[in-house]
């Protein structure tokens, strides 16, 4: 089983990883969605370090990959150190991003 996370706001992919409202965590098994969970981004109101704290928050949920539009260098480095793959979203549609991920059509941030 694999878990992917998406930063969301107003039922769309958020442009801001660290300051997003919530994260959607999607469980995937054998190329199919097995479950979804929404968690609050408790780090978003912080004054500094929100990206790295958000990265730790999703890592604690056992996430293997994340789909984002933008990500800061500190959060990027924390995710990389934790072995979490980072994919670039090319849509604000959550469903479209998940579909493209399942089809292996998303580009990785390198």
Secondary structure, DSSP 8 states (H G I E B T S, - for coil): -EEEEEEEETTEE-S-STT-SEEEEEEEETTEEEEEEEEE-TTTT-SS-HHHHHHHHHHTTT--EEEES---HHHHHHHHHTT-EEEE-S-S-HHHHHHHHHTT--EE--
